[in-house]
Structures are given as structure tokens and as C-alpha cells.
Amino acid sequence: MTVIRSVEDFYENMAVSEACVLGKRIFKKQFYEHGQLGAADKKAFVEDIESIEWRFTLKPSTINIPKLEDDTHEYLEIAVLQVVLSAIERHTRIATVIQKAIPYPLLIFFVSGTRLALSAADKRINRADANKIVVETTYDTGWIDTAAVLPVEAAFLADFRITNFSYRNLHDFYQDAVSRIIALNCGAHSGRYVTGAGEKPKAVRLEALRQMDKLQQERVETRNKLKKEKNLGTQVGLNTRIKQLSDRIEAIRNEL
């Protein structure tokens, strides 16, 4: 397995051809001057972003993958952006703004020192207005420190290589990128990075991740209630609920 020790190692391992390199700077004011940004979003853009670069453009003329266009989807090209941040806490807020502002498929690579985070989003044509795009589901890896990766993260970084993706069309290519982000998020719970033959359907994995988040949040809230509870009978009931939640979390973890 390829060893990734830096952000540049990651880019090199991606094996994007020179034909796809664009290297075009995007000014962040284009988002907050012309977009419908709230005060918190604009604050994140102004304070956290050092630079935005349209690093690669993947389209039939640069990567020789057919486009896909139908009544629901437009995959004419895939833009790969690099966003360099001075602070990392609000990167998902920034990702949401960028994904909504640019109508075609985006892979956003957030970089801060040796740390890297990837964002993707499923988009479809607005049924009420064919000129508009709706963001349906967003995906995020969370921050990965390339200088100190966990085994699951190392497997993801090595596997995120475009020659491993489907070349049938740009939609399938993009969904292969999404499936790897989902596999990483599942692996954060299970300790296993699984793609390919052993991979469960996307909808199944997403639902399992949603259930994990919901159950873990309830367990945290129940434990907090237990700390404050003085009544012995109520304490017993709360402990029983925590055990039920833990058992269910473990069962889902084993299914991932």
C-alpha cells in the first residue's frame, strides 16, 4: 500500500494527468459578494480562508471519461478545488456554501498545514426550475493529519487514486469518490476500510452512519442526565437505557 505522509504525497498518489491541471485562482469575495451568505458564513470566508484554487478540471477532453446528462443529473465535468485554511473549525460551513454556489460536481480539498479534509455532494437538477441545481446530500471526511494517520485513514488516502475509480462516465467516477468517503466514515467506527466486493450499498451505509450518530448523541445525553440524577430508581432506568444504546451501537458497528 502506498504510504502518504504529506498533502503533496496525496496529490501525487491521485495520479491526475497534466491535461487536467488548471491552477486557476478563485477570489473568495466572489462567493460572499454575489452569493446569499449570512453573517456567520461571510465571517468564516473572510477570517478562515487563505486561498481558493481550481486545481483540476476533469471532463471528457482532459480525462477521456464520457459525460452523463439526463433529466435528473448533469455530470459534464468535475471540478477539484483546493481551499487553504488558516483555521479548521468551520470548514464544513465553508464547504456547504461552496457546494451550493457552484452548480456542477465538486470535490473540495481543504488543506491546513499537514491536515487534509475532503468534501463532496450529490446534486440534482431542480424539478421546478431546470436551470437550478439542488444539493441533496453532502459528504465530509473530517480532518486527517497526513503526518500521523490512523490505519483506516492510511487505507483511504492510498485508495483515493483516480485510476481506481470507474471510467464508465463522470457520474460513476464521482460516486466512486463518494463511496470512498463513506467507507472512511464507516471505518472510523468499525476500524475497517471496506470498498469493492465487501462493500454494502451506499444507502445502507449512510443509514447506518445516521443511526450511529443518533444513538451516540442519545447516549451522551443520557450519561449527562445520569450524572445529575439523585433518585436511585431513575438511575437504574438510565443505566439500563445506556446499556441498550451501547448494545445497539455495537451491533451497527459490526455491520459497517
N, C-alpha and C positions, 0 to 999 in steps of 0.2 A: 504494500500500500504506500502511495506517495505520502511523504511527510511534509506537512505545511507548518512553517514556523513564522511566517510573516504574511501580511496582506499581499505583498507583491508575489510571494510564493503561490498564494491562492489564485491571483490573476494569471500567473504563468501556467498553473495547472489547468485552468479553464480551457486553455488551448484555443483561444479565439483568433481567427486568422487576421492578418493585417488588413484585408479588404473590409473588415467590419469596424475597424478603428475610426472613430470620428473625432474625439478630443475637442468637442465644442463646449465652450463655457456658457453656462446659463446664469443670468443675473437673478438673484433671489427677489429683487424688487418686482420682477415680472409676475411673481405669484401674489405678493401682498398689495401691489398697486392695482392690479386688474382682477384679482380674484375676490370672492366674498369671504374674506378672512375676519374672524372675530379678534378681539383684542389679545386673547391668550395665544392664538395661533400666530398672529403677527409678532408678538413678543418672542416666541420660540424661534421664528425665522430670523429676526433681527439679532438676537443675542447668541444663538447656538450655532448657526451655520457659518462656516468659514468659506466654503466654496461648493458650487454645484457644477458637475461636468457631465455632459452627454458623452460617455466614454465609448460605447459601442452601438452600432445600429445593425440589427440582424434582419435581413429581408432577402427576398429571392435573388436579387442582384449581387448581394455581398456574401451570402452563405449557402445559396443554392438549395433552399428549402421552400416548397410551394406555400403560397398564402392560403388562408381559409376565410371565406366570406359567405355568410348565409343570412337568413332573416334575423338571427339572434346574435351572431358574433362577427366581429371584424378583426382578423389577425393578418393584417397586411405587412406589418413589421413589428419587431420587438425592440424597444429602446432600453439600453442598460445605462443607468445613471450612477455616478458616484457622488455622494454627498459627504463632505468632510465636516465634522462637528467639533466644536470646542467643548461642548457639554453633551452628555449622552442621555440624560434623564427623559427628555421629551422627544426622542426620535420617532416613537410611534405616532405622536401627534403630527409631526412634520411629514411622516410617510403618508398619513391619511390625506393631508392637504395636497401633496404632490400627485398621489394616485387619482384623486378626484379632478385635479386641474388638467392632467394630460390624458386624453381620451383613449389612447391605444395601450396595448400591453406594456407594462413597465416591470423591470427588475431594478430595484434600488439597492445599491450597496452603500451602507453607511459606514464610515471609517472614522476612528478616533484613536490615533497612535497605533498600537498593535491590535486594537479591538475592531471587530467587524460584525455588522448585523445586516441581514438580507430581508427585503420586503417584496411581496408580490401581491397581486389582487386579481380575482376573477371579475371580468367586466362583460356586460351585455348591452345590446342596443336597447334604448328606451322604447317600449312598445307604443307609448303615446306620442313620442317625437323621435323619429328615426335619426335625427341629426344629433341626438344626445346619447351619452353613454352612462350607464348605471354601474356603480361599483357594488358588487354583490357580497363577496367575502374577501377579507384581507388576511394575509399570512405574514408571519414575522418569526425570525429565528431567535430573537433576543440576542444579547451581546455575547460574542465569542472572542476570547483573548487568544489570538494566534500564537502568542508566546508561551501559553500554558493551557493547552487544550485538553479537555477530557476525552476519553476513548471514543464516545459516541460522536463528539464534535469532530474529532480527527477523521472518523469514517465519513462523515458528511462532507467535510471540506475536500477530501480526496475524491469523493464520488461526484462532486459538483463540477463536472467536466463535460463540455458540450458534446463531445464525441460519444458520451454515454446516453445522450438524450435521443428521442425519436426524431427522425428527419422526414417523417411522412408529410407533415405540414406544420406551420408555425404554431397552431393551436396545440397540437400534441407535444411539440417541443416545449412550449411554455408550461403545459400541465406536468411534464416530467420534472421541470424545475420546482413547481409547486409540490409535487409528491415527495420530493426530497426534503423540503422544508417541513412538511407534515411528519415525515419519517424521523427527522431530528427532534421535533417536539414530542413525538411518541417516545423516542429513545431517552429523552430527559426524565421520563417517568419509569420506563421499563429497563433502562440500561442497555437496550439493544437497538441498533440501527438496522432496520429491515426494509429493503426495497426489492423489486423484482418478483420472483416466484412466490416468496413467502409473504408478500405484502397484501394486507387486507384492502378492500375497496376504499376509495377516498371518503365517501360519505360515512362509512362505518368508523373509520379512524377519527374523523372530525367529531362525530357524535360522542365517541369515547373520550376525546380530549375535553369536550364541553362538559360531559358528566364528571370527569375528574376535577375540573376547575370548580364546578358547583359543589361537589361533595367536600372538597378540601376547604372551600370557603366556609361551608356549614360547620365543618369540624373545628376550624379555628374559632368561629363564633361560639360554638358550644363549649369549647375549652375555656374561653374567656368568661362565659356565664358560670361555669363550674368554680372558677377561682373566687368568684364573688358570692357564691351561694352558701348560706349558713344552714339551711334545712337539710337534715340527713336524708330524708326520703327523696327530696328533689335532687340531691347529689347522686343518689343511686340511679335515678332515672336519666340524669345527664351522662353519667359514666356508661350506662347501657347504650345510649344513643351514640356516644363516641366510639364504642366498640363496633356497633353496627356500621357506622360510617367508615371506619378503618377497614373492616372486612370487605365492604363494597369497593373501596378504593383499591385494595389489594387484588380483588378479583378482576377489576378493569385493567389494572397494571399488567396482570398476567396475560390478558387478551391482546394487549397492544403489540 
